[in-house]
Amino acid sequence: MLGASVVLVVGGAAMVVGAVAAESVVLLVLGILLVVGGLVLAAGLTAVAPNEARVLQVLGRYSGTVRTDGLRWVNPITMRRRISTRIRNHETGLAKVNDLDGNPIEISAVVVWQVEDTARAVFAVDDFVEFVAFQTEAAVRHIAGSFPYDAHDRTSLRDNADEITAKLSSELAERVEAAGVTIVESRITSIAYAPEIAQAMLRRQQAGAVVAARQRIVEGAVGMVQLALEKLVEQDVVDLDEERKAAMVSNLLVVLCADRDAQPVVNTGTLYQ
């Protein structure tokens, strides 16, 4: 088509020049028509870049999409809209929402997306880029409000990042499907308690960590004491009555559960003194 356009324009221009020289009205009109035809034919040439598509519309009706890169030719009266099919990133701003427990948190995410169906991207929504941005923020807010920020006995935003990310990607894919967009990946980039409660929640987390650590220490200490008593009885090292066993258990628990090193006291008398 490019060659045909060049031939028509050049041939028509040469014919116009010859017609002027020969003072021939017929040749002049024919030359002008050839030039106009060549220009009209050239108007249908469209350059398509890699990872780019052209949505075609003839007299208001969708007529197809050109995805093959290179120089292409379409109907000259076709309206061509350029749509990028490259992979794009969208990062949400830092949004303040309440988690499942009602605690205010700040959260942001990044979404990697790509146009898959160019027709739906153009005709199903007004602006598919803006549509993806709004739906991403809505999905992030919904996910943040569906789970607690921190919890030891259930799924939480802080401790179950992979599971939360999978749910976010799934919800996003459903939301943007109408616009012909596919979600490549989504990640939560920042999540934290809101500044007004950050210090209080930090103290709460520290207290919970201390309680959990003490619980593990006590469980371990009880097991060690039980093992010591069983070994003493099994190997017949010493015969202790119930009172002496209780004193031994008390002393061992104090030593094992203390948060600092115990100071030993040597008994120089008998066991009962």
C-alpha positions in Angstrom: 0.0 0.0 0.0 2.9 2.3 0.7 4.3 1.6 -2.7 1.0 2.1 -4.4 0.5 5.4 -2.6 3.9 6.6 -3.8 3.3 5.5 -7.4 -0.1 7.2 -7.5 1.2 10.5 -6.0 4.3 10.6 -8.1 2.5 9.5 -11.3 -0.3 12.0 -10.7 2.1 14.8 -10.0 4.0 14.0 -13.3 0.7 13.9 -15.1 -0.3 17.3 -13.8 3.0 18.7 -14.9 2.6 17.2 -18.4 -1.0 18.4 -18.6 0.1 22.0 -17.8 2.8 21.8 -20.4 0.4 20.3 -23.0 -2.6 22.4 -21.8 -4.7 19.3 -21.5 -7.6 19.6 -19.1 -8.4 15.9 -19.2 -4.8 15.0 -18.2 -4.9 17.7 -15.5 -8.1 16.4 -13.9 -6.8 12.8 -14.1 -3.5 13.7 -12.5 -5.2 15.5 -9.7 -7.4 12.5 -9.1 -4.4 10.2 -9.0 -2.7 12.5 -6.4 -5.8 12.6 -4.3 -6.2 8.9 -4.5 -2.6 8.3 -3.5 -3.0 10.6 -0.5 -6.2 8.9 0.6 -4.5 5.5 0.2 -1.6 6.8 2.3 -4.0 7.9 5.0 -4.7 4.3 5.8 -1.1 3.5 6.7 -0.6 3.0 10.4 2.7 2.4 12.3 2.2 0.0 15.2 5.0 -0.2 17.8 5.9 -3.3 19.8 3.6 -4.0 22.8 1.1 -1.6 21.4 -2.3 -2.0 19.7 -4.7 0.1 17.6 -8.4 -0.2 18.3 -10.3 0.3 15.0 -13.7 2.0 14.7 -15.5 2.5 11.4 -18.4 5.0 11.5 -18.8 4.5 15.3 -18.7 0.7 15.1 -15.9 -1.4 16.5 -14.2 -3.3 13.7 -11.2 -5.0 15.3 -7.8 -4.5 16.9 -4.4 -4.4 15.2 -1.8 -6.0 17.4 1.0 -6.9 15.0 3.8 -4.4 15.1 5.1 -2.7 12.0 3.6 -0.6 9.2 0.0 -1.7 8.7 -2.8 -0.5 6.4 -6.4 -0.1 7.4 -9.5 1.5 5.9 -8.6 5.2 5.5 -11.9 6.3 7.1 -11.2 4.2 10.2 -10.7 5.9 13.5 -7.6 4.4 15.2 -7.0 4.7 18.9 -3.6 3.8 20.4 -3.7 1.5 23.4 -0.5 0.4 25.2 -0.4 -3.3 26.1 2.9 -2.9 28.1 3.1 -3.9 31.7 2.3 -1.0 34.1 2.7 -0.3 37.8 0.3 1.5 40.0 1.2 2.4 43.6 -1.6 3.5 45.9 -1.1 6.3 48.3 -0.8 5.8 52.0 -4.4 5.1 53.0 -5.7 5.2 56.6 -8.3 2.5 57.3 -9.6 0.5 60.3 -8.6 -3.2 60.5 -11.0 -5.9 61.6 -10.5 -5.0 65.3 -11.2 -1.4 64.7 -7.6 -0.2 65.0 -6.6 2.6 62.6 -3.7 1.5 60.3 -1.9 3.0 57.4 -1.4 0.8 54.3 -0.2 1.1 50.7 0.2 -1.4 47.9 1.7 -1.6 44.4 -0.1 -3.4 41.6 1.4 -4.7 38.3 -1.2 -4.8 35.6 -1.6 -5.1 31.8 -4.3 -4.6 29.2 -5.5 -7.9 27.8 -8.7 -7.1 26.0 -8.3 -3.8 24.2 -11.9 -3.5 23.1 -13.2 -3.8 26.7 -10.5 -1.4 27.9 -11.8 1.3 25.4 -15.5 0.7 25.3 -16.4 -0.8 28.7 -15.2 2.0 30.9 -14.5 5.7 30.3 -10.9 5.7 31.4 -9.4 2.3 32.1 -6.2 3.7 33.8 -8.4 5.7 36.3 -10.6 2.7 36.7 -7.7 0.5 37.7 -6.5 3.2 40.2 -9.9 3.5 41.9 -10.5 -0.3 42.0 -7.0 -0.9 43.5 -7.6 1.5 46.3 -11.0 0.0 47.0 -9.6 -3.5 47.1 -6.7 -2.5 49.4 -9.2 -0.8 51.8 -11.5 -3.8 51.8 -8.6 -6.3 52.4 -7.2 -4.1 55.2 -10.7 -4.0 56.9 -11.2 -7.7 56.6 -8.3 -8.9 58.7 -6.6 -7.7 62.0 -3.3 -6.1 61.8 -1.7 -8.4 64.4 -3.1 -11.6 65.8 -1.5 -14.9 67.1 -4.5 -17.2 66.6 -5.8 -16.1 63.2 -4.8 -14.7 59.8 -3.3 -11.2 60.2 -2.0 -8.5 57.9 1.4 -8.5 59.4 2.1 -12.2 59.9 0.5 -13.7 56.8 1.8 -11.5 54.0 1.7 -14.2 51.3 -1.9 -15.2 52.0 -3.1 -11.5 52.2 -1.3 -10.8 48.9 -3.0 -13.7 47.2 -6.4 -12.5 48.4 -5.6 -9.0 47.2 -4.6 -10.2 43.7 -7.7 -12.4 43.5 -10.1 -9.5 44.5 -8.3 -7.1 42.2 -8.6 -9.5 39.2 -12.4 -9.7 39.7 -12.8 -6.0 40.0 -10.8 -5.0 36.9 -12.0 -7.9 34.7 -14.8 -5.7 33.2 -12.1 -3.3 31.8 -10.2 -6.1 30.1 -7.3 -5.7 32.5 -5.3 -8.6 33.9 -3.4 -8.4 37.2 0.2 -9.6 37.0 1.2 -9.2 40.6 0.2 -7.2 43.7 2.2 -6.5 46.9 1.6 -4.6 50.1 4.5 -2.1 50.3 3.8 -0.5 53.6 1.6 -1.3 56.6 1.7 0.1 60.2 -0.5 1.3 63.0 -1.6 4.9 62.6 0.7 7.4 64.5 -1.9 8.2 67.2 -2.0 4.6 68.5 1.5 3.4 67.4 3.1 3.8 70.9 0.2 2.1 72.7 0.2 -0.8 70.3 3.9 -1.1 70.6 3.6 -1.5 74.4 0.8 -4.0 73.9 3.0 -6.1 71.5 5.9 -5.9 73.9 3.7 -7.1 76.8 2.3 -9.9 74.7 5.8 -11.0 73.7 6.9 -11.0 77.4 3.9 -13.1 78.4 4.5 -15.6 75.6 8.2 -15.9 76.5 7.3 -16.4 80.2 4.8 -19.1 79.2 7.4 -21.0 77.3 9.9 -20.6 80.1 7.5 -22.0 82.7 6.5 -24.9 80.4 10.2 -25.7 80.0 11.0 -25.3 83.7 8.1 -27.7 84.7 9.4 -30.3 82.3 12.9 -30.0 83.6 11.8 -30.3 87.2 9.6 -33.3 86.4 12.5 -34.9 84.5 14.9 -34.3 87.5 12.5 -35.9 90.0 12.0 -38.9 87.7 15.7 -39.4 87.3 16.3 -39.2 91.0 13.7 -41.8 91.7 14.8 -44.0 88.8 18.5 -44.0 89.7 17.7 -44.1 93.5 20.1 -41.2 94.2 18.3 -39.9 97.2 15.0 -40.7 98.9 13.0 -37.5 99.4 9.7 -37.1 101.2 6.9 -35.0 99.9 8.0 -31.9 101.9 11.5 -32.1 100.5 10.2 -32.7 97.0 8.0 -29.6 97.3 11.0 -27.6 98.5 13.2 -28.9 95.6 10.5 -28.1 93.1 10.1 -24.6 94.5 13.9 -24.0 94.4 14.3 -25.3 90.8 11.4 -23.3 89.5 12.8 -20.1 91.1 16.2 -20.8 89.5 14.8 -21.7 86.1 12.1 -19.0 85.8 14.1 -16.1 87.3 15.0 -13.3 84.9 18.5 -13.1 86.3 21.2 -15.5 87.5 20.5 -17.1 90.9 23.0 -16.8 93.7 23.7 -20.3 95.1 23.6 -21.0 98.8 25.6 -24.0 100.1 24.0 -26.0 102.9 26.7 -27.1 105.3 24.2 -28.8 107.6 21.9 -31.7 107.1 19.1 -31.8 104.5 16.6 -30.8 107.1 18.4 -27.9 108.7 
